[in-house]
Amino acid sequence: LKLELYGPHVSLFAPSSNNNNSNSGKSITLQQVVEQMPGQKKAAMDFVHNNILAKGIQKELFAFGYFQQLLFEYSEVASNEERKNLAPQLVDYALHLVSTRSGAKVIATCASIATPKDRKRIMKSLKGQVRATL
């Protein structure tokens, strides 16, 4: 089911997750898809960003762990330029994203490449809420 979120070309032509090389019991991640199908990287990344993440950001789905996991997988594979374009859209929702490990990693990545203004917005959104999140 998760493969369909990476695009129709991935769900049709992706290698099965039951191979001896893959993790047993775990679903295929975007990074594994990109490694196994390097020619489809741009198409998969564009599909995930434009069709899944952009709509999720617009609808503010940050509280859902599944959406945070997709953000994390995208940020692992994305280039620095793609991360820089994604960071300003996420900084105001840092409080929602730090609720899971994958969301916290996304915010850490955003903070590492964001502009000083965006880092300040991250800190502002977390201000006064740190004790409650621990």
C-alpha positions in Angstrom: 0.0 0.0 0.0 2.8 2.4 0.9 4.4 1.9 -2.5 1.5 3.6 -4.2 2.4 6.8 -2.3 5.7 6.9 -4.2 4.0 7.0 -7.6 2.2 4.7 -10.0 5.4 3.7 -11.8 6.9 2.6 -8.5 4.0 0.5 -7.4 3.9 -1.3 -10.7 7.6 -1.9 -11.2 9.1 -2.0 -7.8 10.9 -5.1 -6.6 9.0 -7.1 -4.0 9.8 -6.7 -0.3 10.1 -10.5 0.2 13.6 -10.8 -1.3 16.4 -12.1 0.9 18.2 -8.8 0.7 15.4 -6.7 2.2 14.3 -6.4 5.8 11.8 -9.1 6.6 8.5 -7.7 8.1 9.3 -4.1 7.2 7.9 -2.1 4.3 10.0 -0.7 1.5 11.1 2.9 2.1 11.6 5.7 -0.4 15.4 5.4 0.0 15.2 1.7 -0.9 13.1 2.4 -3.9 15.6 5.0 -5.1 18.5 2.7 -4.6 16.8 -0.2 -6.5 15.4 2.0 -9.2 17.9 4.8 -9.8 16.3 5.8 -13.1 13.0 6.6 -11.4 14.4 8.8 -8.6 13.3 12.1 -10.1 9.9 10.9 -11.0 9.4 9.3 -7.5 10.6 12.4 -5.7 8.5 14.8 -7.8 5.4 12.6 -7.2 5.9 12.4 -3.5 6.6 16.1 -3.1 3.9 17.5 -5.5 1.1 15.0 -4.9 1.5 13.8 -1.3 3.6 16.2 0.7 2.3 19.5 -0.8 -1.3 18.4 -0.2 -0.5 17.2 3.3 1.2 20.5 4.2 -1.8 22.4 2.7 -4.2 20.3 4.8 -1.9 20.5 7.9 -1.6 16.7 8.4 1.4 17.2 10.7 -0.2 15.5 13.7 -0.3 12.1 11.9 2.6 9.8 12.4 2.3 8.3 8.9 2.6 11.7 7.3 5.6 12.5 9.5 7.2 9.2 8.4 6.7 10.2 4.7 8.3 13.6 5.4 11.2 11.8 7.0 11.7 9.4 4.1 11.5 12.3 1.7 14.0 14.4 3.7 16.5 11.5 3.8 16.5 11.1 0.0 16.1 14.8 -1.0 18.9 17.0 -2.2 19.9 20.0 -0.1 18.1 22.3 -2.5 14.9 20.3 -2.1 15.3 20.4 1.7 15.8 24.1 1.6 12.6 24.6 -0.3 10.7 22.3 2.1 12.0 23.8 5.4 10.1 27.2 5.4 6.8 25.3 5.0 7.5 23.2 8.1 9.0 25.5 10.6 5.7 26.8 12.1 4.6 23.2 12.8 7.6 22.1 14.7 5.6 21.5 17.9 3.4 18.9 16.0 6.4 17.3 14.3 8.5 16.7 17.4 5.8 14.3 18.7 7.4 11.4 16.9 11.0 10.4 16.3 10.7 10.7 12.5 9.1 14.2 12.8 11.9 15.3 15.2 14.5 14.2 12.7 12.7 16.2 10.0 12.8 19.3 12.2 16.4 18.8 13.1 17.2 18.5 9.4 15.2 21.7 8.7 17.0 23.5 11.5 20.4 22.5 10.1 19.8 23.9 6.6 17.3 26.7 7.3 18.0 30.4 7.3 18.5 32.2 10.6 15.0 33.6 10.2 13.5 30.1 9.9 15.5 28.8 12.8 14.1 31.6 14.9 10.5 30.6 13.8 11.3 27.0 14.9 12.4 28.2 18.3 9.3 30.5 18.6 6.9 27.7 17.8 8.6 25.5 20.5 8.9 28.3 23.1 7.0 27.5 26.3 6.1 24.0 25.1 9.4 22.1 25.7 8.6 20.8 29.1 5.2 19.5 28.0 6.7 17.6 25.0 9.3 15.8 27.2 
